[in-house]
């Protein structure tokens, strides 16, 4: 397989495979999510659509976090109509589940786990991340997947923290195939037609949620003191449940910055300086 295959999309083949989703492509963009938001807000784009970039110069994550996004990796944003059966707290979880399904099918790596609220990991290494936003009854699902560029190509600060599909399967991946598989699973999962079906998907997510049962260190987006405790799961509102000596915290926003073994209880600690987990 030619090495340069991993850096390009076959746009004609991708459009044929994802119909009726509209395909929008840019060689380089600051952020596919920013691009999608601008197009929706200006009335130039309606769902369903897929915004694809060969690379991002300023990939965006949650809050002020950034996303390393070179050529050879997947950087896309799906523009989808809001599903009345899905509260927004469930959207990033079920979108992550859809991406996991696609990646497990592609790589046969069942060790790919989900990490609240928007990461896919293999052990402590991140393979993919999501950024979900809702506006004008439209959901924007940003998906970044480390496909052909991983820890060896990454900046020094990321090399111990990420992995890629190429590292999992020791092969150069066709980005068109990866984008097709992710598109099909996202459409299938986020088009659920009942709250009961959404609950079944949520149960599947929880079975693959990596931090459950482990001690986690979590910082909220408003920079309140870090919480350290045992993750006891996620509720149907998409909130992370963390048990500490002070009780169980139900957290809708935040980032898990570390996690370890299944110690029984922990405590709330003051925030200390540390590099934010990149998304």
C-alpha positions in Angstrom: 0.0 0.0 0.0 1.5 3.4 -1.0 2.7 5.5 1.9 0.9 8.6 0.6 -2.4 6.9 0.6 -2.7 7.7 4.3 -2.5 11.4 3.7 -5.4 11.9 1.2 -9.1 11.2 0.7 -10.7 9.8 -2.4 -13.5 12.4 -2.3 -15.6 10.9 -5.1 -15.5 7.5 -3.5 -16.3 9.0 0.0 -19.2 11.0 -1.3 -20.7 7.9 -3.0 -20.3 5.9 0.2 -21.9 8.4 2.6 -24.9 9.6 0.6 -27.2 11.3 1.3 -24.8 13.2 3.6 -23.3 16.2 1.8 -19.5 16.2 1.7 -17.5 19.5 2.1 -13.7 19.4 1.8 -10.8 21.7 2.5 -7.1 20.9 2.2 -6.2 22.9 5.3 -8.6 24.6 7.7 -8.1 26.1 11.2 -10.8 23.8 12.6 -13.5 21.7 11.0 -15.8 22.5 13.9 -15.4 26.3 13.5 -16.0 25.9 9.8 -19.2 23.9 10.4 -20.4 26.4 12.9 -19.9 29.3 10.6 -21.7 27.6 7.7 -24.7 26.7 9.9 -25.0 30.1 11.5 -24.8 31.8 8.1 -27.5 29.6 6.7 -25.2 28.1 4.0 -25.3 24.6 5.3 -28.1 22.2 6.5 -27.7 18.7 7.9 -26.7 16.1 7.1 -23.2 17.1 6.1 -19.6 16.0 6.7 -16.8 18.6 6.9 -13.5 17.1 6.0 -10.0 18.6 6.2 -6.7 17.0 5.2 -5.2 18.8 8.2 -6.1 21.5 10.8 -3.9 24.4 11.7 -5.7 25.1 15.0 -7.7 22.0 15.9 -10.1 22.7 18.7 -11.0 20.7 21.8 -13.2 21.3 24.8 -12.7 24.6 26.5 -9.3 26.0 25.7 -7.7 22.6 24.8 -6.2 22.0 21.4 -6.0 18.9 19.1 -2.9 17.9 17.2 -4.1 17.3 13.7 -1.5 16.6 11.0 -2.0 15.2 7.5 -2.6 11.4 7.7 -5.0 11.7 10.6 -8.8 12.1 10.5 -10.2 15.6 11.2 -13.9 15.8 10.5 -17.1 17.4 11.8 -20.5 15.9 11.2 -23.5 18.2 10.9 -26.6 16.4 12.0 -30.2 17.2 12.9 -30.9 17.2 16.7 -32.5 13.9 17.7 -35.5 14.5 20.1 -34.8 11.1 21.8 -31.3 12.2 22.8 -30.6 14.7 25.5 -27.4 16.6 24.7 -25.5 15.0 27.6 -25.8 11.7 25.9 -24.7 12.9 22.4 -20.9 12.9 23.0 -21.2 9.5 24.8 -23.1 7.8 22.0 -21.1 9.5 19.3 -18.0 8.1 21.1 -19.6 4.7 21.1 -20.2 4.9 17.4 -16.6 5.8 16.7 -15.5 2.9 19.0 -17.6 0.4 17.0 -16.1 1.6 13.8 -12.5 1.4 15.1 -12.9 -2.0 16.7 -14.3 -3.3 13.4 -11.4 -1.8 11.4 -8.6 -2.8 13.7 -10.0 -5.9 15.6 -8.6 -4.2 18.8 -11.3 -4.9 21.4 -9.1 -3.1 24.0 -10.2 0.3 22.7 -12.0 1.9 25.6 -14.2 5.0 26.2 -13.2 7.7 28.6 -15.8 10.3 29.7 -16.7 12.6 28.2 -15.2 12.5 24.8 -12.1 10.3 24.4 -11.2 6.9 23.0 -8.2 5.3 24.6 -6.1 2.2 24.6 -4.9 1.9 28.2 -3.6 5.4 29.1 -3.0 6.4 25.5 -5.5 8.5 23.5 -6.5 7.3 20.0 -9.3 9.7 19.3 -11.3 12.6 20.7 -14.7 14.2 20.1 -16.0 17.7 20.4 -19.8 18.1 20.4 -21.9 21.3 20.2 -25.5 22.1 19.7 -26.9 25.1 17.9 -30.1 25.9 16.0 -31.4 22.3 16.5 -28.3 21.0 14.9 -25.6 18.9 16.5 -22.0 19.3 15.4 -19.9 16.2 16.1 -16.2 16.9 15.7 -14.1 13.7 15.4 -10.3 13.6 15.5 -8.7 10.2 15.1 -5.0 9.4 15.2 -4.9 7.2 12.1 -1.5 7.2 10.4 0.4 9.7 12.6 0.9 8.7 16.2 3.3 8.8 19.0 6.5 8.7 16.9 5.4 11.7 14.8 3.8 13.7 17.6 5.3 16.6 19.5 7.5 15.5 22.5 4.8 16.5 25.0 2.3 14.0 23.5 4.5 11.0 22.7 3.7 9.1 25.9 0.0 10.0 25.8 -1.3 9.0 22.4 -1.5 6.1 20.0 -2.8 5.6 16.5 -4.5 3.1 14.3 -1.3 2.5 12.5 0.4 1.6 15.8 -2.4 -0.8 16.6 -2.5 -2.5 13.3 1.0 -1.9 11.9 -0.5 -0.7 8.5 -1.1 2.5 6.7 -4.8 3.2 6.7 -6.9 4.5 3.8 -8.6 7.7 5.3 -11.5 7.2 3.0 -12.2 3.8 4.5 -11.9 5.1 8.0 -14.2 8.1 7.3 -16.7 5.8 5.7 -16.9 3.4 8.6 -17.2 6.2 11.2 -19.9 8.0 9.1 -22.0 4.8 8.9 -21.8 4.1 12.6 -22.5 7.7 13.7 -25.5 7.9 11.4 -26.8 4.6 12.8 -26.3 5.4 16.5 -27.5 9.0 16.5 -30.6 8.2 14.5 -32.2 6.1 17.3 -36.0 6.2 17.2 -36.9 5.8 20.9 -35.6 6.6 24.3 -35.5 2.8 25.0 -33.1 2.3 22.1 -31.0 5.2 23.4 -30.9 3.5 26.8 -29.6 0.3 25.2 -26.8 2.2 23.5 -26.0 4.0 26.8 -25.7 0.6 28.5 -23.3 -0.5 25.8 -21.2 2.7 26.4 -21.0 2.0 30.1 -19.7 -1.5 29.5 -16.7 0.0 27.7 -16.1 3.0 29.9 -12.5 2.6 30.9 -12.4 4.7 34.2 -15.3 3.0 35.9 -14.1 1.4 39.1 -10.8 3.3 39.0 -9.5 6.2 41.0 -9.8 9.3 38.9 -8.4 12.8 39.2 -10.8 15.3 37.6 -10.7 19.1 37.0 -13.9 20.9 36.2 -13.9 23.4 33.3 -14.5 26.3 35.7 -11.2 25.5 37.5 -12.8 24.6 40.8 -10.6 22.4 43.1 -9.6 19.0 41.6 -11.7 16.1 42.7 -10.0 12.8 43.4 -12.2 9.7 44.0 -13.5 6.4 42.6 -15.5 6.5 39.4 -18.7 4.6 40.0 -20.2 5.1 36.5 -22.2 7.6 34.5 -25.9 8.6 34.7 -28.4 9.0 31.9 -27.8 12.7 31.9 -24.2 12.0 30.8 -22.8 13.0 34.2 -19.7 11.3 35.6 -20.3 9.8 39.1 -17.3 10.1 41.4 -17.4 8.9 45.0 -15.2 10.6 47.6 -15.2 10.8 51.4 -17.5 13.8 51.0 -20.1 11.9 49.0 -20.8 11.1 45.3 -20.3 14.0 42.8 -22.4 14.0 39.6 -20.3 16.0 37.1 -21.4 17.2 33.7 -18.3 19.2 32.8 -14.7 18.5 33.3 -11.7 16.5 32.3 -10.2 13.3 33.7 -6.5 14.1 33.9 -5.4 10.8 35.5 -6.7 7.5 36.6 -5.4 4.5 38.4 -6.2 1.4 40.4 -9.5 0.6 42.3 -8.8 2.2 45.7 -11.9 2.4 47.8 -12.2 6.1 48.6 -10.3 9.3 48.2 -10.6 13.0 48.9 -11.0 16.4 47.4 -7.6 18.2 46.8 -6.8 21.8 46.0 -6.0 22.4 42.3 -2.3 22.3 41.4 -0.6 23.4 38.2 -0.4 20.7 35.5 -0.6 20.7 31.7 -4.2 20.3 30.6 -5.2 17.0 28.9 -5.1 17.8 25.1 -8.3 17.0 23.3 
